[in-house]
Amino acid sequence: MGLHVAVVGATGNVGREILAIMAERGFEAETVTAIASRKSIGTTVTYGDSELKIVALDDFDFKGVDIALFAAGGSIAKEFAPKAAKAGAIVIDNSSHFRMDPDVPLIVPEVNPQDLAGFAKKNIIANPNCSTAQMLVALKPLHDAATIKRVVVATYQSVSGAGNAAMDELWTQTRGIFVNDEPTPDKFTKQIAFNVIPHIDKFLDDGSTKEEWKMVVETKKMLDPKIKVTATCVRVPVFVGHAEAINLEFDGEMSARQARDILREAPGILVVDKPEDGGYITPVECAGDFATYVSRIREDSTVENGLNIWVVSDNLRKGAALNAVQIAEALLNHGHIAVNSAA
């Protein structure tokens, strides 16, 4: 018998992507239950060629569920993920709530699959921040080869990372500007159409934002606690796809040629790097794709053993839904759960 899988937050952007990716990749599920808030009762979501009726979360019994994929935000995860875990489901959570819990592994399968076994402490696995996930897919093989000392990253993050309302706001403002309507910020602190906003999540005491803090601490937890990381996270008027300009300083020698060769062989990465017009990947081109793309690989002459790279990925996929499904696949591949284990 196959696995019994529940997707919590199935009506949201990430929840719908999880269902789409499971179907695309032929995930071995005997049953899939789509779960959302009670206000979504009566609606359906697509799973392959099927339509799944929404089940209300507040009275759902997780007993018999093998894997519960949560894509419903931190407050929902805080309340319901432990209940699902206690009922026997392995929880894979997309929110930030459990990421820095020392008893919860934070996983990108291409980066630290060896940490998967730690899920048994709480029956919960955390999915990292979308920007951290794509960055570490690119950094891991380079770090293994020459040890990265310092990372300076500026992100260019699409509005889909802030949810459906944020996407609607970009669309409404863009359309309104063409008919001379004054753009009114709601989801964002300033106009997002035809603008960029250097502010994602709350400000912290040191002047950084929580989004920037996440990239620092998550990199240290998953890749190497000794790495120095500084980030500037920026929201841009793009619907789907995050881009990152990353400057790296290594302990050992790392040429642009070496980096290209290493990255071409690395899992989850496609290198598109030609020093010519259009010889790179942009967010529009990565939308809907599984890969993390690396372009603009070049040496930084201002430091010893320095490198610059441009990293682009679909934030709803590798940054969230795809990574969650890959974690579930890794649980199977590493023998942490068996396909015939469901009753």
N, C-alpha and C positions, 0 to 999 in steps of 0.2 A: 504494500500500500504506500501511497505517496504522502507527502507532508501536508499538514493543515496549517495554512498561513493566514494571518489577519493583517490588514493594512489599516492603520488608524490615521485618520485625517485624509481619507481617500478622495474627498472632493476638492482638496487644495491642489496647487500647482505640483508640489513634490509628490503627493499621494497619487495623483493621476500618472505622473511619470514613472513611479514605482510599478504600478500596474502595467503600464505600456512596456517597460523594460523587462519585467518578468515574462510577459507574453512573447516579446521579441526573442529573448534568450532561451525560451523553452524551459523555464524553471520548473523543477519536478514537484509540483504541488497538486495534490489530489483535490483539495478544496481551497478556495480563496474567499475570505470574507472581507467585504468593504465596510469600514466603520467610520462614522462621523458623528457630529452632534445631532441632537434630536430634531433640530430645525431642518435637517437634510432628509428626514424620513420621507419616503415617497419618491425620491429621486434615484437615478441609477448612474453608474459609471461604467466605462468600457474596459473590458479585460479580454484582449484578443478579439475573437469573433463573438464574445458573449457580453451580456449586460448584467452587472451585479447590482442587486438592490441594496441600498444603504441600510445598515443596522446601527441602532443608537448605541453610543459608547457607554453611557451612564448605567445601563443595566445589562451590558454584555458580559457573559461568563467566559473567561479565557481558558477554562479547563478543556483539555484536549487539543489546544492550539500548540503547535511545535515552535513556530517562529512568528513573532509579532513585530511588524515594521511600523514604527511610530513616526509620523510626519505632521504633528499637530501642535507644535510649540512647547515651550518649557513648562508652563503651568499645567498643561494636560499631562505631559510626561511625568512631572513630579507626582501627580496624584495617581495616575493609572498605570504607569510602567511598573512600579513595584508590585501592584496587584496582579498584573499579567505575569510577572516573573515568579511570584509566589504560587500562582496557579500552574506553573510548569513550563510556560512559554519562554523561549530565549528572546529577549527584547533587543531590537536594533533601533536605537533612538537617534533621530536627526536633530533634535534640539540641542541647545548648549548646556542643559541642566546637569548632565552627568559627566561632561567631558573631563573635568579636572578632579573628579572623584578618584582617589588612589586605588579603589577597589573595582573600578570600571575601566576596562581597556578601551583606548581610543585608537581606532583602526582605519588605515588605508591599506588594503590588501597588497598593493605593490610595494609598500613601505615597511610595514611591521607585522606581517602575518604571524610571527612567532609569539606575539602578545595575545593572540586570540584565546588561548587556554585560560587566561585570567577571567573570562566571563563567568566562570563557575562560582565566583565569590558572591555575586549578586544576581546572576542570570541576565545581566544587562551589558550591552556593548554600545559604545557611543560612536556616532559619526562626526567627524570634525567639521569645522567651519568650511564653507565652500571654497574660499580663497586659499586657506591652508592646504586643503586636499590637493588641488591642482598644482600648487607650488611644490609640495613635497613629492609628488609623482616625478617631477622633473629634477628635484634636488637629490633624491635618494641615490641614484646610480652615480652621480658626480661626487657625492659625499663618500661613498664607498671607495671611489678611486683615488681621491686626493684630500679628503677631510676639509669640509667647509668650516672656516673660522667665523665668518661674518656675512650676514645677509642684509641688504638694504632693498626693500621692495615698495613700489608704489602700485596700487591696484586701480583698475578702471572697471568698476562693478556695475552690472546691469540692474535695472529696476526690478526684474523678476525675483531677485534675491530678497526683496522686501514684500513680496506677496502680490496677490491679484489687485488689491486696491492701488498699489504703487504703479502697476502696469496701466491701470485705468487712468491714473492721474497723468502719466506721461502722454497717453493718447489724447486725453481731453485737452490738456494744455497745448499740445502740438496743433491739434485741429483748431483750437480757439484762437491761437496767435494769427492764423491765416485769415481769420474774419475779424481781427482787431479786438477780440475779447481779452480782458486783462487776466493773465494767469494767476490763479489763487492756490498757493501751497496748502496742502492738507496733510498728506502722508509724509511729505518732506518739509524741511525747515525753510527751503527757498525754492524758487522756480526750478524745475528739473528739465523742462523742454528747452533745447538749445542752450544748455548750461551744464556745468559740472559742480558738484557739491563735495567739498573735502570733509565730510562728516557722516559717519555711519555708526549707529548705536550711540550710547550715552558717553558723555565726557567723564574722564576719570581725574583724580586729583593732580596727576602729573601733566595734564594737558593732552594726553593721548585719548583716543576713543576706545570703547570696549572692543570694537571690531579689530582694532590694531593690537590691543592686548591679547586677543584670542590668537592671532597669528604668531605672536611671540611664544606664549606658553604652550600652545599646542605643538609647535615645531619642536620645542624642547622635550615635551613628553613623548612624542612619537619618533623623533629622529636622533637627537643628541642634546642632552642638557647643557653641554658646554658651548653650543652655538650661540653667538650673539645675533639678535634679530631686531631690526627697527623697521616699522611699517608706516606708510601713509595710505589710508583707505579712502577712495574717492568714488562717489556715485556718479554715473554718466548716463546720458539719455539714449541708452540701448535697451531693447526689450529683453534679450536673452544672450548670455555669454559674458564671462568675466575675462579680462586681460590683465597681465601683470608685467611690469618692467622690473627685472630683478638684477641687482648687482651682487656678485659673489666674490669673496676673498678666501683663498685656499691656503692650507698649510703646505701642501705640495704643489708641484708644477702641474698646470692644467692649461693646455693651449686650446684655441677654438677648434682646431682640427681634432684633437683628442676628444673634446666634449661632443662634437658631432658624431664621432664614431661610437662613443659610449651611449649616447641618447638614442641613436638609431637602433641599437640592440636592446634597449630597455623596454619592459612591459608597459603597455598602456600609452606609449608615446609615439607620435608621428613627427618627424623632423621635416619642416618645409623652410629651407633656409638658403635663399639665393640673393646675393647682393645686387638686385635689379628691381625695376618697377614691378610690383605685385609679387615679389618672391618671398612672401610671408603670409601668415594667416591672421585674419581679423575675426572678431566675435560673430559677425553675420555668417561667415563661412563655417564656423564650428557648431552653430546651433543645430541640435538634433543628432549630433555625432557622439560616439563613445570616447573618442581619443582626447588626450591632452596634447596640444600642438606646441612645438617649440620652434621659434624663428629668431632671426637677428642675433645669432650666436657670434660674439666677437670679444676680443681681448680688451681689458681695461688697463691702459698703460700707466694710470695714475697710482696704482698699487702693485706690489709684487704678487704674482699669481692671482690676477683679477680677471673676472669674466662678466660680460653682460648677456642676458638672455631675455627673450620675449615669450611669455607663456599664455596660451589662450585655451579656454575650455568652456563647454556648456555647463553653466553653474547648476542647472536643474538636473543634469545627468551626473557627470563625475563629481560635481560639487555637492550632490545630495542623493538623488534617487539611485543612480547607477552604483555609487559606492556602497549604499545600503544593500542592494541586491548582491553585489560582489562579496560583501561580508557574509551574507547568507550562503552564497555558493562556497565560500572558503570554509564555513562551518562543515559543510558536507565533504568537501575535498580533503580536509584535514582530519576527518573522522570524528568530529565533535558531536555530530548528530547523524543518524542513519535514515535513509529514505524510507525504510520499512519500519521505522520506530513508532509511527502513529498507530493508535489503536483502532 
